[in-house]
Amino acid sequence: MTTNLPVATEIIPMVLQLQPAIALTEDQFYEFCQLNHDFRIERNAAGELVIMPPTGSETDERNFNLVGQLWVWTKQDGTGVGFGSSGGFTLPNGAVRSPDAAWIKRDRWEAIPAELRKKFAPICPEFVIELRSESDNLRILQDKMQEYIDNGTQLGWLIDRKQRRVFIYRPNIAVEVLDNPKTLFGETLLPGFVLDLNQVW
């Protein structure tokens, strides 16, 4: 019996070049994202808008599980705050990125004025996770992970469900690649945090 199910193809995000004709302020970019909340919108370091469609239901369910595991550890540990995929951060290079999950030390987060925390806070998370969906382009995600590291992230996990691989990013160290691991450990940055990948694959 044959079926004609569609095959997932990699999606290249739409990139809108606005500058120099239009230069959105931080507030204007934030409002633009609020008006177009059905899309995942980021801004790269060149000021271009990167527009991606919403993720599929299966990927979002796996990401919900991933964030849930980080949330439980964050509440127990108490030294930092965690974020899901809807939160945006303004990195030192000017890019605004929204990792699938992130964690920031509490003292760094609370040092940011409350008004700035309501929008795309000017901070780079210490820890980020990106979860590759069936349609995500791997090279684009790898470049994004390196951008996090270049801007201050201390530990990053790129979880490639498609190939069952994990790429581990750390400053000044070559990217480590794990094939089909069952768990990931938060190392010294997130002591005691263990991500069960059986619930993510």
C-alpha positions in Angstrom: 0.0 0.0 0.0 1.4 3.4 -1.0 0.6 6.7 0.5 1.1 10.2 -0.9 2.2 11.9 2.3 4.1 15.1 1.8 7.8 15.0 2.4 9.2 17.7 4.8 11.5 20.1 2.9 13.9 22.5 4.5 12.5 26.0 4.8 14.7 29.0 4.3 13.4 31.9 6.4 12.3 35.1 4.5 14.8 37.9 5.0 13.5 41.5 4.6 16.2 44.1 4.0 14.9 47.5 5.4 18.1 49.6 5.9 19.0 52.2 4.9 15.5 53.1 3.6 13.9 52.2 6.9 15.6 51.9 10.3 13.3 50.6 13.0 14.0 51.7 16.5 14.0 49.0 19.3 10.4 50.0 20.2 9.2 50.0 16.6 10.7 46.5 16.0 9.0 45.2 19.2 5.6 46.7 18.1 6.1 45.2 14.6 6.6 41.7 16.2 3.5 42.2 18.4 1.4 43.1 15.3 2.6 40.0 13.5 2.5 37.6 16.4 1.6 34.6 14.1 5.1 34.6 12.8 8.5 34.0 14.5 10.4 37.2 13.8 14.1 37.8 14.6 16.5 40.5 13.5 20.0 39.8 12.5 23.1 41.9 13.3 22.7 43.7 9.9 19.3 44.9 10.9 17.5 42.6 8.4 14.2 41.0 9.6 14.2 37.2 9.5 10.6 35.9 9.3 9.8 32.2 9.9 6.5 30.3 9.9 5.2 28.8 13.1 6.7 25.4 13.9 4.7 22.2 13.3 2.6 20.7 16.2 4.9 17.8 16.8 8.1 19.9 17.1 6.3 22.3 19.4 5.1 19.4 21.6 8.8 18.2 21.9 9.9 21.7 22.6 7.3 22.0 25.3 8.7 18.9 27.0 12.2 20.3 26.7 11.2 23.6 28.3 9.3 21.8 31.0 12.4 19.9 32.0 14.5 23.1 32.2 11.7 24.8 34.1 11.6 22.1 36.8 15.4 22.3 37.3 15.3 26.2 37.3 12.7 26.2 40.0 14.6 23.8 42.2 18.0 25.4 41.6 16.8 29.0 42.1 20.0 30.8 40.8 18.6 31.8 37.5 15.5 32.4 35.3 14.3 30.3 32.3 12.6 31.2 29.1 10.7 29.5 26.3 10.7 30.1 22.6 8.5 33.2 22.6 11.0 35.4 24.4 13.4 37.6 22.4 16.8 38.9 23.5 18.8 41.8 22.1 22.4 40.6 21.8 25.4 42.8 22.0 25.8 42.7 18.2 22.4 44.2 17.8 20.6 41.0 16.7 17.3 40.0 18.3 17.1 36.3 18.7 14.6 33.9 20.2 16.1 30.6 21.2 13.8 27.6 21.8 14.9 27.6 25.5 17.2 29.8 27.5 18.5 30.4 31.0 20.1 33.5 32.6 21.7 34.0 36.0 19.2 35.7 38.3 21.6 38.6 39.3 22.2 39.5 35.6 18.5 39.4 34.8 17.5 41.5 37.8 20.2 44.1 36.9 18.2 45.0 33.8 15.7 47.8 34.4 12.1 46.4 34.6 11.0 48.5 31.6 13.6 46.9 29.4 12.7 43.4 30.5 9.2 43.9 29.2 10.4 44.0 25.6 13.5 42.3 24.0 15.9 42.5 27.0 19.4 43.7 26.1 21.2 40.5 27.3 22.6 37.3 25.9 21.6 34.2 27.8 24.3 32.1 29.4 22.6 28.9 28.2 20.5 28.3 25.0 18.9 25.4 23.3 17.7 25.2 19.7 15.6 22.3 18.6 15.8 21.5 14.8 12.4 20.7 13.3 12.0 18.6 10.1 12.0 21.7 8.0 14.8 23.7 9.7 18.0 24.4 7.7 20.8 23.0 9.8 23.4 25.5 8.6 21.2 28.4 9.6 20.8 27.0 13.1 24.6 26.3 13.4 25.3 29.9 12.4 22.8 31.1 15.0 24.4 28.9 17.7 27.8 30.4 16.9 26.4 33.9 17.1 25.1 33.1 20.7 28.6 32.0 21.7 30.2 35.0 20.1 27.9 37.3 22.1 28.4 35.7 25.5 26.6 32.4 25.7 28.6 29.9 27.8 26.8 26.7 26.8 24.6 25.9 23.9 22.8 22.8 22.7 21.6 22.4 19.1 19.4 19.3 19.1 18.9 17.8 15.6 15.9 15.5 15.8 16.2 14.8 12.1 19.6 13.1 12.4 19.4 12.3 16.2 22.5 14.4 16.8 23.4 17.0 19.4 25.9 19.8 18.7 27.4 21.3 21.9 28.7 24.8 21.8 31.1 26.3 24.3 33.4 29.4 24.1 36.9 28.9 22.6 36.3 25.1 22.1 35.5 23.2 19.0 31.9 22.1 18.6 31.3 18.7 20.1 29.0 16.3 18.2 27.1 13.5 20.0 25.3 10.8 18.1 21.9 9.7 19.5 22.7 10.5 23.2 20.1 9.6 25.8 20.8 12.5 28.1 22.6 15.8 28.2 24.2 17.3 31.3 24.3 21.0 32.3 27.9 20.8 33.3 29.2 23.4 35.8 26.9 26.1 34.4 23.7 24.3 35.3 24.8 21.8 38.0 22.4 18.9 38.3 20.4 19.6 35.2 19.9 16.5 33.1 17.9 16.7 29.9 16.1 13.4 29.1 16.3 13.2 25.3 14.0 10.2 25.1 11.2 12.7 25.6 12.6 14.9 22.9 13.5 12.5 20.1 
